[in-house]
Amino acid sequence: MNDESANEALLRPVRSGNVFEETVNRLLQLVWLGVYEPGDALPPERELASKLGVGRDTVRQAIKSLSDAEYFTTKRGRYGGTFFADTVPRRHSTVSRRVWTPADIADLLGMREVLEVGAIRLASRRTLTAVERDVLWMRLSEVEQAGPDDYRRLDSRLHLTFAELAGVRTLTPLLAVAAHEVGVTRRRRS
């Protein structure tokens, strides 16, 4: 059990009307949900394009847009590539401009509660392997020791781990979307 299933859940084919915006949102989910650590390398453009089902130009433009917004950094040379920024920008200018009503927020939080509680219940009914138990304890320990700047990212990662351990293949992407949307509403209100 590793972060690969969360990675696969977020890097699935884009199906929305605006392919560029959806590609940007998928890459932002990788940042906000803590699938990758700050400083980790972003997968190659060719791999991202294949997983997202979009052209390399779309991926390149999305990466450029997020690099301009300081979510990614690019290094040239032998050990170069695109990397997740060491710190996530405070202002998220690329997030959706949706206006959230109190009813929208209550609905979203209700959905997230159902998904997360359900994931934890399903995971608790399974006999976990030693590796799965170790990963779960590690994620929990990371959250308990997290400072204010890392807490939300590591907490999201813990919840994604519960979704993965539930053993329901379609649960992780649903939980990732719900967690992402809750994060967007928090950032828009701050």
Solvent accessible surface area in square Angstrom, and as a share of the most:
residue,aa,sasa,rsa
1,M,63,0.28
2,N,90,0.46
3,D,35,0.18
4,E,74,0.33
5,S,52,0.33
6,A,3,0.03
7,N,11,0.05
8,E,96,0.43
9,A,9,0.07
10,L,1,0.00
11,L,6,0.03
12,R,65,0.24
13,P,60,0.38
14,V,18,0.10
15,R,192,0.70
16,S,52,0.34
17,G,83,0.80
18,N,74,0.38
19,V,59,0.34
20,F,75,0.31
21,E,98,0.44
22,E,39,0.17
23,T,0,0.00
24,V,7,0.04
25,N,39,0.20
26,R,13,0.05
27,L,0,0.00
28,L,0,0.00
29,Q,10,0.05
30,L,0,0.00
31,V,11,0.06
32,W,21,0.08
33,L,3,0.01
34,G,0,0.00
35,V,6,0.04
36,Y,38,0.14
37,E,64,0.29
38,P,51,0.32
39,G,36,0.34
40,D,52,0.27
41,A,57,0.44
42,L,12,0.06
43,P,17,0.11
44,P,88,0.55
45,E,45,0.20
46,R,163,0.59
47,E,66,0.30
48,L,0,0.00
49,A,8,0.06
50,S,87,0.56
51,K,55,0.23
52,L,0,0.00
53,G,56,0.54
54,V,20,0.11
55,G,43,0.42
56,R,97,0.35
57,D,91,0.47
58,T,28,0.16
59,V,0,0.00
60,R,107,0.39
61,Q,109,0.48
62,A,0,0.00
63,I,13,0.07
64,K,125,0.53
65,S,33,0.21
66,L,0,0.00
67,S,31,0.20
68,D,98,0.51
69,A,27,0.21
70,E,120,0.54
71,Y,3,0.01
72,F,3,0.01
73,T,64,0.37
74,T,71,0.41
75,K,113,0.48
76,R,213,0.78
77,G,64,0.62
78,R,215,0.79
79,Y,177,0.67
80,G,29,0.28
81,G,32,0.31
82,T,25,0.15
83,F,32,0.13
84,F,9,0.04
85,A,14,0.11
86,D,111,0.58
87,T,107,0.62
88,V,58,0.33
89,P,26,0.16
90,R,194,0.71
91,R,171,0.63
92,H,24,0.11
93,S,72,0.46
94,T,43,0.25
95,V,7,0.04
96,S,58,0.37
97,R,151,0.55
98,R,117,0.43
99,V,124,0.72
100,W,38,0.13
101,T,64,0.37
102,P,116,0.73
103,A,74,0.57
104,D,39,0.20
105,I,26,0.13
106,A,65,0.50
107,D,106,0.55
108,L,14,0.07
109,L,85,0.43
110,G,31,0.30
111,M,85,0.38
112,R,27,0.10
113,E,109,0.49
114,V,110,0.63
115,L,28,0.14
116,E,23,0.10
117,V,63,0.36
118,G,28,0.27
119,A,0,0.00
120,I,68,0.35
121,R,144,0.53
122,L,66,0.33
123,A,5,0.04
124,S,88,0.57
125,R,178,0.65
126,R,89,0.33
127,T,129,0.75
128,L,29,0.14
129,T,76,0.44
130,A,60,0.47
131,V,88,0.51
132,E,21,0.10
133,R,112,0.41
134,D,96,0.50
135,V,18,0.10
136,L,35,0.17
137,W,169,0.59
138,M,92,0.41
139,R,10,0.04
140,L,60,0.30
141,S,42,0.27
142,E,45,0.20
143,V,16,0.09
144,E,128,0.57
145,Q,147,0.65
146,A,26,0.20
147,G,35,0.34
148,P,135,0.85
149,D,115,0.60
150,D,58,0.30
151,Y,103,0.39
152,R,118,0.43
153,R,32,0.12
154,L,17,0.08
155,D,27,0.14
156,S,9,0.06
157,R,15,0.06
158,L,13,0.06
159,H,33,0.15
160,L,4,0.02
161,T,2,0.01
162,F,36,0.15
163,A,0,0.00
164,E,27,0.12
165,L,1,0.00
166,A,7,0.05
167,G,56,0.54
168,V,66,0.38
169,R,209,0.76
170,T,72,0.42
171,L,17,0.08
172,T,8,0.05
173,P,26,0.17
174,L,98,0.49
175,L,1,0.01
176,A,0,0.00
177,V,51,0.29
178,A,0,0.00
179,A,8,0.06
180,H,8,0.04
181,E,48,0.22
182,V,3,0.02
183,G,6,0.05
184,V,5,0.03
185,T,7,0.04
186,R,103,0.38
187,R,32,0.12
188,R,99,0.36
189,R,182,0.66
190,S,98,0.63
